[in-house]
Amino acid sequence: VNRSSSTWPVIERYRHFGVNSLGPKHQRVAERFSGFGGIKGKDRYEGAEWTTLKTGALLLSDAVAAFDCSLDEMIDRGTHSIVIGSVEAVRTHDAGQALIYWRGGYRPLNSE
């Protein structure tokens, strides 16, 4: 995580975070989260439906898989921190394919 991002101080302060695995129907959400179109800060997360599990970290309600993690360690390297956590809870939905970002674009990951 870039230490100059809006995400880094939130993880450091609250000591937990969520990881969401997205499906093809989430492409617009993925673009918004990444700041596509110049959207920054907390505005990136508006318009999505959120839930919590154990730690209170926000997780996408309809993510293919969502991992609720407590922070174990942040290792600084250059301008970034490597974030290491323990998975406290997992939520899954059988949504078929996963969404990946590959060669400059979002694509469904096929099992074929």
HELIX and SHEET records of a PDB file:
HELIX    1   1 THR A    7  TYR A   14  1                                   8    
HELIX    2   2 PRO A   24  HIS A   26  5                                   3    
HELIX    3   3 GLN A   27  PHE A   33  1                                   7    
HELIX    4   4 PHE A   36  GLY A   38  5                                   3    
HELIX    5   5 GLY A   41  TYR A   45  5                                   5    
SHEET    1   A 3 HIS A  16  SER A  21  0                                        
SHEET    2   A 3 ALA A  65  ARG A  77 -1                                        
SHEET    3   A 3 HIS A  80  THR A  92 -1                                        
SHEET    1   B 2 TRP A  50  THR A  51  0                                        
SHEET    2   B 2 LEU A  59  LEU A  60 -1                                        
SHEET    1   C 2 ALA A  98  TRP A 102  0                                        
SHEET    2   C 2 GLY A 105  LEU A 109 -1                                        
END                                                                             
